[in-house]
Amino acid sequence: MRRALALILLLLLVSPLVSAGGVSYYPDKASFTRFIHSNATYRVVSGRDYWAKGWARYVDAKLGEVLEHGNGTLVLVGNVYENPEMKRLWNLTGLPQSASLSPMVIVLNGTVFITGSKDNIYLTHEAFSEIWNPPVVSLLVFSIFSFLLLLVFGLSLRRDRSYSARFFLLGLSLIFVWFTLSERPEVSGAFLGVFFKALSVAAGSTPSSPLGAIIGGVLSIVPPIDENLWLAHWLFLMVLTGLFFYVAPRRERELGFLAFGLVFSSPAFRSHVATVGTSLPGIVLMLLSIVIMTNASFLPGLRRTVEILLLSMVTLLASFFNPYILLFPLFFALTYPGRKLRNLSYLLLVWLGFWFVCRLYGFDWLSRWIHFSLHASFLKTLIEQALLGLIVIFYALLTGLRRIRWRGPTAFITLATLAFLAIAPFVGGFFPYALTLVSILAVRLVHSVIQT
């Protein structure tokens, strides 16, 4: 009976909370909206744990876009068990202390509580994502990088004296139109967890994954706000557009526009890269690895050493986003025979580097990639959205199988495509990688058949 009464009392205490998605508001969401649109000053006080300090950096950066720092409103981040100041003022809320372990935004006179635990406080991101005010400095840096990318890719492709530079500008124009017409981007749930752990690393905690270490290092320098993630996302899309022209045959760079069109014509692919997450950087690094290995000369001397080191570094970095890219050195050795020292150096540098990273950070971060379950919808999605590329591949193999040179770039991309298509039905998030390889292979096979 006493337990029932205690449960009823707890329900009565928590009943004023207004829930919206994963975060709850007290007394209501309108109170928080009024706060961020007021002229109040604020001061953020975080808990003692690194996860609270990291999330406090995010809260401080977002509030700083619309409010001034000062001693007006006290913003407390964490929970009563690790934030002494929150524990001292918690009685003002009239809620039990255990409620501070739930993701909530509580607004009282002169005090705002951002509560939660290390497992859920990042869900309060929903409340702060409504603040959208890209800093002038961020927009300026984005404009400079965009111009540099346009200049580098445009001038480089112009050397071919073909239409590749014009097609690149056309592809970039399509990305720009998408940029101007797009709404505020969503941050995928999976990336939000990575972002939260990276903030903890930026606050001083020990990283548990290579991605956490890399992103945490960046966030310790760059303000950790959604707008910067969004602008970086569009820079990755611009780089992706340019790289498509370098995975095409050297003398027919303009064919890269066909691969670009085959990929971006897929609604599923666009949905993957429309949200801020880890898929897009992983695809960009995968393409960059292919670009280096298919365009480098690997001539003896210092240049070959630099090329092997660069290729190994990019492949290793790409494997942090998708560990199955570790297969690339093996495929490279099989399809680029004859230079055993080069192939062995590439293989050992990547695989030993990955082994060292796993020894450093453990293997827990690989769990989602080694959890196999059949995704029955993959085959249907692939046929529906990669049908044109698959037909082109089938046609090229049917009409010119004997004329295709099964050594070099085309052979490598064929092996990589077959391997990724075999893995994709059993590993989530693999579709954009497989589709990208299918599109590149279709273009290269058609070119091989026509040229021979």
Secondary structure in CASP SS format (residue, H / E / C, confidence):
PFRMAT SS
TARGET T0000
AUTHOR 0000-0000-0000
METHOD secondary structure of the structure
MODEL  1
M C 1.00
R H 1.00
R H 1.00
A H 1.00
L H 1.00
A H 1.00
L H 1.00
I H 1.00
L H 1.00
L H 1.00
L H 1.00
L H 1.00
L H 1.00
V H 1.00
S C 1.00
P C 1.00
L C 1.00
V E 1.00
S E 1.00
A E 1.00
G C 1.00
G C 1.00
V E 1.00
S E 1.00
Y E 1.00
Y E 1.00
P C 1.00
D C 1.00
K H 1.00
A H 1.00
S H 1.00
F H 1.00
T H 1.00
R H 1.00
F H 1.00
I H 1.00
H C 1.00
S C 1.00
N C 1.00
A C 1.00
T E 1.00
Y E 1.00
R E 1.00
V E 1.00
V E 1.00
S E 1.00
G C 1.00
R C 1.00
D C 1.00
Y H 1.00
W H 1.00
A H 1.00
K H 1.00
G H 1.00
W H 1.00
A H 1.00
R H 1.00
Y H 1.00
V H 1.00
D H 1.00
A H 1.00
K H 1.00
L H 1.00
G C 1.00
E C 1.00
V C 1.00
L C 1.00
E E 1.00
H E 1.00
G C 1.00
N C 1.00
G C 1.00
T E 1.00
L E 1.00
V E 1.00
L E 1.00
V E 1.00
G E 1.00
N C 1.00
V C 1.00
Y C 1.00
E C 1.00
N C 1.00
P H 1.00
E H 1.00
M H 1.00
K H 1.00
R H 1.00
L H 1.00
W H 1.00
N H 1.00
L H 1.00
T H 1.00
G C 1.00
L C 1.00
P C 1.00
Q H 1.00
S H 1.00
A H 1.00
S H 1.00
L H 1.00
S C 1.00
P C 1.00
M E 1.00
V E 1.00
I E 1.00
V E 1.00
L E 1.00
N C 1.00
G C 1.00
T E 1.00
V E 1.00
F E 1.00
I E 1.00
T E 1.00
G C 1.00
S C 1.00
K C 1.00
D C 1.00
N C 1.00
I H 1.00
Y H 1.00
L H 1.00
T H 1.00
H H 1.00
E H 1.00
A H 1.00
F H 1.00
S C 1.00
E C 1.00
I C 1.00
W C 1.00
N C 1.00
P C 1.00
P C 1.00
V H 1.00
V H 1.00
S H 1.00
L H 1.00
L H 1.00
V H 1.00
F H 1.00
S H 1.00
I H 1.00
F H 1.00
S H 1.00
F H 1.00
L H 1.00
L H 1.00
L H 1.00
L H 1.00
V H 1.00
F H 1.00
G H 1.00
L H 1.00
S H 1.00
L H 1.00
R H 1.00
R C 1.00
D C 1.00
R C 1.00
S C 1.00
Y C 1.00
S H 1.00
A H 1.00
R H 1.00
F H 1.00
F H 1.00
L H 1.00
L H 1.00
G H 1.00
L H 1.00
S H 1.00
L H 1.00
I H 1.00
F H 1.00
V H 1.00
W H 1.00
F H 1.00
T H 1.00
L H 1.00
S C 1.00
E C 1.00
R C 1.00
P C 1.00
E C 1.00
V E 1.00
S C 1.00
G H 1.00
A H 1.00
F H 1.00
L H 1.00
G H 1.00
V H 1.00
F H 1.00
F H 1.00
K H 1.00
A H 1.00
L H 1.00
S H 1.00
V H 1.00
A H 1.00
A C 1.00
G C 1.00
S C 1.00
T C 1.00
P C 1.00
S C 1.00
S C 1.00
P H 1.00
L H 1.00
G H 1.00
A H 1.00
I H 1.00
I H 1.00
G H 1.00
G H 1.00
V H 1.00
L H 1.00
S C 1.00
I C 1.00
V C 1.00
P C 1.00
P C 1.00
I C 1.00
D H 1.00
E H 1.00
N H 1.00
L H 1.00
W H 1.00
L H 1.00
A H 1.00
H H 1.00
W H 1.00
L H 1.00
F H 1.00
L H 1.00
M H 1.00
V H 1.00
L H 1.00
T H 1.00
G H 1.00
L H 1.00
F C 1.00
F C 1.00
Y C 1.00
V C 1.00
A C 1.00
P C 1.00
R H 1.00
R H 1.00
E H 1.00
R H 1.00
E H 1.00
L H 1.00
G H 1.00
F H 1.00
L H 1.00
A H 1.00
F H 1.00
G H 1.00
L H 1.00
V H 1.00
F H 1.00
S C 1.00
S C 1.00
P H 1.00
A H 1.00
F H 1.00
R H 1.00
S H 1.00
H H 1.00
V H 1.00
A H 1.00
T C 1.00
V E 1.00
G C 1.00
T C 1.00
S H 1.00
L H 1.00
P H 1.00
G H 1.00
I H 1.00
V H 1.00
L H 1.00
M H 1.00
L H 1.00
L H 1.00
S H 1.00
I H 1.00
V H 1.00
I H 1.00
M H 1.00
T H 1.00
N H 1.00
A C 1.00
S C 1.00
F C 1.00
L C 1.00
P C 1.00
G C 1.00
L H 1.00
R H 1.00
R H 1.00
T H 1.00
V H 1.00
E H 1.00
I H 1.00
L H 1.00
L H 1.00
L H 1.00
S H 1.00
M H 1.00
V H 1.00
T H 1.00
L H 1.00
L H 1.00
A H 1.00
S H 1.00
F H 1.00
F H 1.00
N C 1.00
P H 1.00
Y H 1.00
I H 1.00
L H 1.00
L H 1.00
F H 1.00
P H 1.00
L H 1.00
F H 1.00
F H 1.00
A H 1.00
L H 1.00
T H 1.00
Y C 1.00
P C 1.00
G C 1.00
R C 1.00
K H 1.00
L H 1.00
R H 1.00
N H 1.00
L H 1.00
S H 1.00
Y H 1.00
L H 1.00
L H 1.00
L H 1.00
V H 1.00
W H 1.00
L H 1.00
G H 1.00
F H 1.00
W H 1.00
F H 1.00
V H 1.00
C H 1.00
R H 1.00
L H 1.00
Y H 1.00
G C 1.00
F C 1.00
D H 1.00
W H 1.00
L H 1.00
S C 1.00
R C 1.00
W C 1.00
I C 1.00
H C 1.00
F C 1.00
S C 1.00
L C 1.00
H C 1.00
A C 1.00
S H 1.00
F H 1.00
L H 1.00
K H 1.00
T H 1.00
L H 1.00
I H 1.00
E H 1.00
Q H 1.00
A C 1.00
L H 1.00
L H 1.00
G H 1.00
L H 1.00
I H 1.00
V H 1.00
I H 1.00
F H 1.00
Y H 1.00
A H 1.00
L H 1.00
L H 1.00
T H 1.00
G H 1.00
L H 1.00
R H 1.00
R H 1.00
I C 1.00
R C 1.00
W C 1.00
R C 1.00
G C 1.00
P H 1.00
T H 1.00
A H 1.00
F H 1.00
I H 1.00
T H 1.00
L H 1.00
A H 1.00
T H 1.00
L H 1.00
A H 1.00
F H 1.00
L H 1.00
A H 1.00
I H 1.00
A H 1.00
P H 1.00
F H 1.00
V C 1.00
G C 1.00
G C 1.00
F C 1.00
F H 1.00
P H 1.00
Y H 1.00
A H 1.00
L H 1.00
T H 1.00
L H 1.00
V H 1.00
S H 1.00
I H 1.00
L H 1.00
A H 1.00
V H 1.00
R H 1.00
L H 1.00
V H 1.00
H H 1.00
S H 1.00
V H 1.00
I H 1.00
Q H 1.00
T C 1.00
END
